Amino acid sequence: MDTDLVKEEAKSATEPLIEGFIPKLVGKKVIIHLTSGGQPVTGTVERYNPYEILLQTTKGKLLVFKHAIATIRQVDEPMKGFTI
C-alpha cells in the first residue's frame, strides 16, 4: 500500500470545506445568518482570515467572526433544487 497516497487522502478528508468556499466569495455579495438569530447580514466580502470575514454593507464595513456564522450564501447564485 502506498503510504503517500494514504496520507494525501487523509489530508484531503480532514480539510475543512470552508477553505475552498470563502475564497470564491471575495468581491461577491453574500447573505450571512448568524447563530444568535435576528436579521441576516447582507454585504460584499472584502477580505477574510482564519477567524473573520470583512463585509462592505450599505451602512459601512462590518467584521463578522466566523464562529458566529450559521450559514453563508452568495446572493447572485440561484439555489439549486428549489422551485417556486
Phi and psi in degrees as a GROMACS rama.xvg file:
@    title "Ramachandran Plot"
@    xaxis  label "Phi"
@    yaxis  label "Psi"
@TYPE xy
-79.8042  110.222  ASP-2
-68.1059  -30.5843  THR-3
-65.2041  -39.2719  ASP-4
-65.1981  -42.2679  LEU-5
-62.9262  -42.1486  VAL-6
-63.9042  -41.3619  LYS-7
-64.8138  -42.5134  GLU-8
-63.9231  -40.7007  GLU-9
-65.065  -40.1144  ALA-10
-64.1348  -46.259  LYS-11
-68.0367  -29.1486  SER-12
-73.8099  -25.0782  ALA-13
-99.1311  -8.0317  THR-14
-70.4114  132.226  GLU-15
-63.9188  142.161  PRO-16
-62.7877  -29.2714  LEU-17
-62.7177  -26.4716  ILE-18
-62.4414  -29.8803  GLU-19
-93.8424  -16.4193  GLY-20
-85.4805  -51.6448  PHE-21
-64.9423  -40.8763  ILE-22
-56.2094  -32.0285  PRO-23
-72.7187  -14.5069  LYS-24
-90.8915  -9.66554  LEU-25
-61.41  126.817  VAL-26
86.6265  -0.44515  GLY-27
-111.091  153.563  LYS-28
-82.3781  134.904  LYS-29
-133.221  160.796  VAL-30
-116.787  125.985  ILE-31
-116.215  125.411  ILE-32
-99.8671  130.465  HIS-33
-92.6732  155.493  LEU-34
-66.2301  -23.4273  THR-35
-78.5487  -6.47929  SER-36
86.2415  -154.553  GLY-37
79.4705  -165.296  GLY-38
-71.8904  142.113  GLN-39
-69.7725  158.292  PRO-40
-102.887  129.931  VAL-41
-117.943  134.139  THR-42
-176.764  178.07  GLY-43
-100.395  129.877  THR-44
-70.9761  119.282  VAL-45
-92.5928  -51.656  GLU-46
-150.071  169.176  ARG-47
-154.565  162.085  TYR-48
-142.829  -175.007  ASN-49
-61.143  -16.5944  PRO-50
-119.809  -19.3299  TYR-51
-138.533  158.167  GLU-52
-127.691  129.133  ILE-53
-98.5772  121.717  LEU-54
-111.231  145.306  LEU-55
-100.424  115.48  GLN-56
-109.332  176.871  THR-57
-66.4957  -21.5236  THR-58
-99.9474  4.59543  LYS-59
123.1  -165.691  GLY-60
-81.2415  145.154  LYS-61
-137.588  128.186  LEU-62
-98.8137  120.572  LEU-63
-113.175  127.251  VAL-64
-79.6437  131.711  PHE-65
-59.0524  -34.8182  LYS-66
-66.9559  -14.1858  HIS-67
-93.7184  -1.20214  ALA-68
-89.1702  126.642  ILE-69
-89.6174  -48.8659  ALA-70
-143.702  154.49  THR-71
-140.436  133.178  ILE-72
-140.568  137.411  ARG-73
-72.4102  132.628  GLN-74
-71.3023  -46.1084  VAL-75
-83.3471  5.99297  ASP-76
-104.504  118.939  GLU-77
-64.7577  144.239  PRO-78
-77.1924  131.403  MET-79
-84.7896  143.366  LYS-80
90.0646  -2.56328  GLY-81
-110.315  133.433  PHE-82
-126.299  144.421  THR-83
